[in-house]
């Protein structure tokens, strides 16, 4: 079996285990899929009149002044509302400031040069999380800015929603999350989603496309890991060089300190000798002037007479 055949076999095995909540699979299922995006938004927002006119996955929102972001999916409805849907298996990927940042990027890319602030569209950042990130054991969480003193909504039309993937209730939302966390399309409640999963897993053309994407992702991940390992090795070597320089500097400082001590000691000895030669000061007076003990003065005086 060639390396390519081994990789393709491994990709097919991984494909069987993928679920809609898995990032790479989500992006393939929802790529340019307006009806499916519309279905998900209608269930989450409980609004049957949402009409999606644009749905893109892997939307790269650049930021000229800082960190850019690759959003899982961005959709726009017929009224101009903008939706960012993110799937997250790890709670670390759905921290509050991630939602805040995604929201800010939507705003930056929505307002044209010369536009007015009131032209900003209503925005929704929606996290579908495998775990209950908020931790209040609720099926869904709606986050809104409010005025604390009046307990009224601020009204900036910026919304953040967390959908709890642990909710497996018999509601429309619970069934949707059951589907999102399932690898078996035969057990899915929503036919539209099940059909997309079936196509990507069991249809030869869909599975081949999915495997190609997975193999590219694996290669990119390996390349990124190699680059990170290379940078880590460089950092390690730089740290070792810095540590070596620090040790040498420490040793030099210790030597210089020892030399300084010897120099001070020698200068003190010479000063004592000069004062003794004058024969006009007692040992106690010399010790006080030179800041040493009388015994030290006596020792140098005795060495002169030997």
WOFEN-V110978 format. One record per helix or strand of 2 or more residues. SS is the DSSP state (@ for helix, = for strand). FROM is the first residue (numbers start at 1). TO is the last residue. If there is no record, write none. Layout:
[[SS FROM TO] [SS FROM TO]]
This chain:
[[@ 3 17] [@ 23 29] [@ 34 45] [= 52 61] [= 69 77] [= 82 88] [@ 91 94] [@ 96 110] [@ 117 119] [= 123 129] [= 140 143] [= 146 147] [= 152 153] [= 158 164] [@ 172 180] [@ 185 187] [@ 191 202] [@ 204 278] [@ 283 290] [@ 294 305]]
